[in-house]
């Protein structure tokens, strides 16, 4: 979707799309305003809904955070059943792409077109069109229309059915002293996870607020003070649903379990080893023995057995660039991702998620949190800590350090004159430092000031493209590489010298290549990183894979941007061959994007085995967790992934994850995918078989 946050998972983005949409029960010539707040509660936009005397609804929507965001204008003709007979939206998307989406219905004939699709349908009865880009107005219309449906189901166009149920209610008091009862609704039928809205009560409820903890809040003007209370209630209600999901989809492994006949990937040497039996006890690997071995301590029959049947066993994969959400854990685990390094989040939300995971209340991989540090500016990302002084930066680092954060991420608006001292202080607290390159600096400057790692391939390429006045807090940080990398000479001395500097100082690069595919994707074309998985996902999700984000007006521009992107992929291969450490991160849809990232690493020139090494051993090395993770060895955590096919030969086979063991539990990817409405990628799943005790411990040792 174009109106949401690219850093979030697709499930969350789909939620935002629908959440950015609503019909309000207004009287003639009445106007209703919503305030849009960034994650830290600062105003970042507004939605103004005006009903004209002739019954038309006009919406003006703007949201700006992190130097980007949508600006939309909508015109809606309401229908008698609470949906609409005509809808149009124009404007610009989050990344500056053209928005032009129109829908009409006359009788039983419905037609729609946008910059990415066209369609028609014959409709009998009520149906609500879901725009590709929107404000919050269409979602509110869905709330109202659903309340009037006796069966509690609202057909959608182009496809799907929307349902909602009430989870909670709260009474609030406005700044003017008005009291109002609002209800928390959970909607299902769009995307892969529920969408949550606060609505008014009565016969014709409408949207009151939409809360995305840590990212954005939309709430009716004058009621901002109630947002914190609504967030608390919403998190608690979501927590109950998430705990139930974790209980259903994570099977505890008690006692001793043996995984028989698995071909182990040796991540230290990037090669596939012989088939072995791997013993797991209380979440750790207790023994690795030749297949069928019956001598020694492992002669005692285990409590459980899993027949790997010759499948490849990988160490759990690392996604080194997540922005973790409570709802995306299933997608990560089903893809074999057992550890995610979170590269910036709402601090309180992150603390809650860490506690929930340890308590077993969350379907989630293990999370390595990184502190987020930003400077204050009109283009700042309101996340983590936003600081103005050096002392505030040190106080923030202390907050992160005492809570066990092993790494600090510095962002776009951070004051360049404070970088050196901030990095040095973080290092003194035992933290690695990485991030974007702050505005008016080059990548080489932050390396000279002590950065250990750089996020995103565009931040690396900007080293050769920016001038002292280039404002990389704006969309220019995306458009400049798209326009200029195509003509960059990688064999020039400045480029070769910079690569040598990165290699000499062992500066890690978190390229997130799959995410940057958007710079070459035009509306109406399928996003290449998701082409292999699209047929497995629900039709409404597939729509978003053909929705571009960038302003690509013609074939010539597309060819230029495509060449720039292909050279970025090539550059990552050059970095690897020069000895620059790579890690595999996504910054996009959980699980699936890591698989695409590794495919792009292979396209850059790595072998499939080397790409798997980056996603396993390197992940552990650069999160400082090698003592526990990154390889399959006795004493390490039993983060184990069984894969059908030959991923060390065909990296695309990594999508065929058959079973995952992590945190002392078993996860079946097929069951997770089925719960999310996704067609599984494997035909069969290894079963956990309980074995009967046949001998006593004393007998086993005789």
C-alpha positions, 0 to 999 in steps of 0.5 A, spaced: 500 500 500 502 507 498 499 510 504 502 506 510 509 505 512 514 501 508 518 499 514 512 495 517 510 488 515 505 487 509 500 484 514 500 491 518 501 495 511 494 492 509 491 494 516 493 501 515 490 501 508 483 499 510 485 503 517 486 509 512 479 509 510 471 511 513 463 513 512 461 518 517 454 519 520 454 527 519 449 532 518 448 536 512 454 541 511 458 538 517 465 537 518 469 532 522 476 532 523 481 527 525 488 529 528 493 524 526 499 523 531 506 520 530 508 514 534 511 519 540 504 523 540 506 529 536 501 531 530 503 529 523 497 530 519 490 530 519 483 528 516 478 532 514 471 529 512 466 534 509 459 532 508 456 537 503 449 540 502 448 535 496 450 529 500 457 528 497 463 527 502 469 530 501 476 528 504 482 531 505 488 527 508 495 528 509 500 524 514 508 526 514 513 522 518 520 521 516 520 525 511 515 522 507 507 520 507 501 521 503 497 527 501 490 525 498 483 528 496 477 523 496 470 525 493 465 519 495 457 519 493 454 515 499 449 509 497 443 507 501 446 501 504 452 505 507 457 503 502 458 508 496 456 508 489 462 513 486 468 514 489 475 517 487 481 519 490 487 523 487 494 525 490 501 522 492 503 516 495 508 515 501 513 515 496 511 520 491 507 515 486 501 518 483 494 516 486 488 516 481 483 510 484 476 511 481 470 506 482 462 507 480 456 502 481 450 503 477 445 498 479 448 491 479 454 493 475 460 495 478 467 498 475 473 500 478 480 503 475 487 505 479 494 506 476 495 499 478 488 495 476 482 495 472 476 491 473 468 490 473 463 486 476 456 484 477 453 485 484 447 483 487 446 486 493 451 490 498 458 490 496 463 495 499 469 497 494 476 497 497 481 502 494 488 501 493 489 508 496 485 511 501 484 516 507 480 512 513 473 514 510 472 507 507 474 503 513 469 507 517 463 506 512 465 499 513 464 499 520 457 503 519 455 498 513 457 492 517 453 494 523 446 494 519 448 487 516 443 482 519 448 476 518 454 480 520 458 479 513 459 485 508 461 483 501 467 486 498 470 488 491 474 486 488 473 480 493 473 478 500 468 478 505 469 483 511 466 481 518 467 484 525 466 483 533 466 487 539 472 486 544 472 492 549 468 498 550 471 505 554 468 511 556 472 517 555 472 525 556 474 530 551 478 536 552 471 540 552 468 535 557 464 531 553 463 524 555 463 518 550 462 511 550 467 508 544 468 500 542 474 496 540 472 492 534 476 487 530 475 486 523 477 480 519 477 478 512 482 483 509 490 482 509 493 476 514 491 479 521 485 482 524 484 490 523 482 494 530 478 500 530 475 504 535 468 506 533 462 510 536 456 506 539 449 506 537 445 504 530 450 507 526 457 507 528 463 510 525 470 510 526 472 514 532 480 512 532 485 508 529 491 506 533 497 503 531 502 502 537 508 506 536 507 508 529 501 512 528 494 514 531 488 517 528 483 520 533 477 525 532 479 532 534 479 534 541 479 527 544 487 526 543 488 525 551 484 519 551 489 516 546 493 513 551 487 509 555 485 506 548 492 504 546 492 500 553 485 497 552 487 495 545 494 492 547 490 488 552 485 485 547 490 484 542 494 480 547 488 475 549 488 473 541 495 473 540 496 468 546 491 463 543 494 463 537 501 462 540 498 456 544 495 453 538 501 454 533 507 452 538 507 445 540 512 444 547 517 439 546 518 435 553 523 431 555 528 428 550 527 429 542 531 426 537 530 429 530 533 423 525 536 423 519 537 430 517 542 433 513 546 438 517 548 445 514 555 447 516 554 454 517 561 455 519 564 452 512 558 453 508 557 446 506 552 440 507 554 435 511 552 428 512 546 425 515 545 425 522 541 424 528 540 431 532 538 430 540 534 436 543 533 437 550 529 443 554 531 447 548 538 446 546 542 441 542 544 435 547 548 430 542 549 429 534 550 422 532 551 418 526 544 416 523 541 410 527 547 410 532 545 405 538 551 406 543 553 411 548 548 415 552 543 416 547 542 409 547 536 410 552 530 411 548 528 419 547 521 421 549 519 424 542 522 422 535 521 426 529 523 423 522 527 428 518 527 423 512 533 426 509 531 433 509 536 439 510 537 442 517 539 449 517 540 453 523 535 458 525 535 464 520 536 471 522 532 477 519 537 482 521 532 488 519 526 487 522 521 492 525 517 487 529 510 487 530 506 483 535 502 480 529 508 478 524 511 472 528 507 467 525 510 469 518 517 469 521 517 462 524 514 459 518 519 461 514 525 459 518 526 465 521 528 464 529 531 471 530 529 478 528 534 484 530 529 489 531 532 496 528 527 501 531 521 500 535 516 504 540 520 503 546 514 501 551 511 496 545 518 493 544 519 491 552 512 489 552 513 484 546 520 481 549 516 480 556 510 476 552 515 472 548 519 470 554 512 468 558 510 464 551 504 468 550 506 471 543 508 467 537 514 470 535 521 469 534 527 471 539 528 478 538 534 482 538 532 489 540 536 495 537 535 502 540 533 508 536 536 515 536 533 520 532 534 528 532 528 533 532 526 536 525 520 537 521 522 530 517 524 526 523 522 519 524 518 519 531 520 513 534 525 511 539 528 517 542 528 523 539 533 528 542 536 535 541 542 535 546 548 531 547 546 529 554 539 527 552 543 522 547 547 519 552 541 518 557 537 515 551 543 510 550 543 509 558 536 507 558 537 502 552 544 499 555 541 498 562 535 494 558 540 489 554 540 492 548 546 490 544 546 495 538 544 503 537 541 505 531 542 513 529 537 516 524 536 521 518 535 527 522 541 526 528 545 532 528 552 531 525 556 534 530 554 529 535 555 523 531 562 522 534 561 523 541 555 519 541 558 513 537 564 513 542 559 513 548 555 507 545 561 503 544 563 505 552 556 502 554 558 495 550 553 497 544 555 496 536 553 502 532 549 503 526 544 506 522 542 511 516 547 516 514 545 523 518 543 528 513 549 532 510 554 527 511 556 521 507 557 514 509 565 515 509 564 520 514 560 515 519 565 510 518 570 515 520 566 517 526 566 510 528 559 506 525 560 499 525 555 498 520 550 501 515 543 500 513 540 500 506 544 499 500 541 506 498 545 509 504 551 506 501 550 509 494 549 516 497 556 516 499 558 517 491 552 522 490 550 527 495 553 534 495 554 538 502 547 541 501 543 534 499 537 533 504 537 526 505 531 526 510 526 527 504 525 522 498 531 525 495 534 519 499 531 514 494 530 518 488 537 520 487 540 513 487 534 511 482 537 516 477 544 516 478 547 509 480 546 507 473 551 511 471 556 510 477 563 507 475 564 502 480 571 501 477 573 508 479 578 510 484 573 513 489 568 507 489 574 502 490 577 506 495 571 506 499 570 498 498 577 497 501 575 502 507 569 498 509 573 491 508 579 494 512 574 496 518 570 490 517 564 495 517 557 491 516 552 492 510 545 491 511 543 492 504 535 490 504 535 489 497 529 486 496 525 492 499 528 497 494 525 493 489 520 498 489 524 503 485 523 500 479 516 497 480 511 500 476 504 500 478 500 494 475 506 490 475 508 484 480 513 486 485 519 481 483 521 479 490 513 476 491 512 473 485 514 466 487 509 467 493 503 471 490 499 465 488 499 462 495 496 468 498 489 471 499 486 475 492 486 481 496 493 481 499 495 479 492 492 486 489 498 490 493 503 486 490 502 490 483 501 496 486 507 501 485 510 506 490 515 510 486 513 515 481 515 512 474 512 516 469 514 512 463 518 507 460 525 511 459 524 512 467 523 505 468 529 503 464 533 508 468 531 506 475 531 498 473 539 499 471 540 503 477 537 497 481 541 492 478 547 495 479 546 496 486 545 488 486 551 488 483 555 492 488 553 488 494 556 482 490 563 486 489 562 488 497 562 481 499 568 479 494 572 484 497 571 481 504 566 486 507 561 483 512 554 482 509 548 481 513 541 479 511 535 484 513 528 485 510 525 492 513 519 489 509 514 483 509 516 478 515 518 471 513 517 471 505 522 477 504 528 474 507 527 468 502 527 474 497 533 477 500 537 471 499 535 470 492 538 477 490 544 475 494 545 469 489 544 474 484 549 478 486 554 473 485 554 469 492 553 461 492 546 459 495 550 456 501 554 462 502 547 466 502 545 461 507 551 462 511 550 470 511 543 468 514 545 464 519 553 465 521 553 472 520 547 473 523 549 470 530 556 474 529 553 481 528 548 480 534 554 477 538 550 471 539 554 466 536 555 462 543 548 460 542 546 461 535 548 461 528 550 454 527 548 447 529 552 444 535 552 441 541 550 446 547 547 451 542 540 453 542 536 448 538 533 453 533 533 448 527 529 448 520 527 442 516 527 444 509 524 440 503 529 440 497 536 443 496 537 450 498 544 449 498 543 448 490 537 452 489 536 458 494 528 458 492 527 451 495 528 455 502 521 457 501 519 450 502 520 450 510 517 443 513 518 444 520 521 449 525 524 447 532 525 453 537 525 456 544 523 448 546 517 448 541 515 445 534 512 450 529 509 447 523 509 452 517 503 449 514 499 450 520 501 457 521 500 458 513 493 455 513 491 459 520 493 466 516 489 464 509 496 462 505 496 456 501 502 451 504 509 451 500 510 443 502 505 437 501 507 434 508 510 436 515 514 431 519 510 429 525 512 429 533 512 422 535 511 420 542 515 414 544 514 409 549 519 407 555 521 400 554 527 400 559 529 404 565 535 408 566 539 403 569 537 398 564 540 402 559 547 403 562 548 396 563 
